[in-house]
Amino acid sequence: MEVKLYSRPNKDGKKVLYVDYTEESGRRVRRSLNLQESKANIAYVKRNIIPEIERKIKYGVEFREYKMSEFTDIVLKKAKENKKINTFVTYEKAVNKFYSIMGDVNIEKIFVKNIENYVNSLKREGLSSATINLYLVPIKMAFKEAMRLEIIDKNPVPLADKPIVKNKEKKVFNIIQMPIVTGK
């Protein structure tokens, strides 16, 4: 099991890095890393990407695109079984809102910047900070599930800038005001 690194010119004539390896099934894979050839990128690939590919080959992890819906479905199923119905309905609404804005994309292609763009879209729609943070809960849980299954290495939701929830000041009544408030 050897992963080879090489470069080829793309349509613009710039050299792009590729990997070449054979899966456990015997299928040969050659794919672009979408990185231009440079000393820094070669070092990055050797340090991070090649060991990850070798790990996936060794443990039999499929090389395919994992859609966000695969993980939100797991989260919604668990929520339906273990949470109150209102929580499940909120999660379902949050997931549908996420898909209406972001689409059902490959989970490995969602980064902190994408989550921040999603948050900004929700702000533009006029949603409160508390609602935005609530809508991020099932999305965060979906990424956590993907991490548990070793599909991704990090969860971008906690790293994204989120709105701060401002708690309303609660009025405290004294003993003289209580009978007036309660009507007794």
Disulfide bonds with the S-S distance in Angstrom:
none
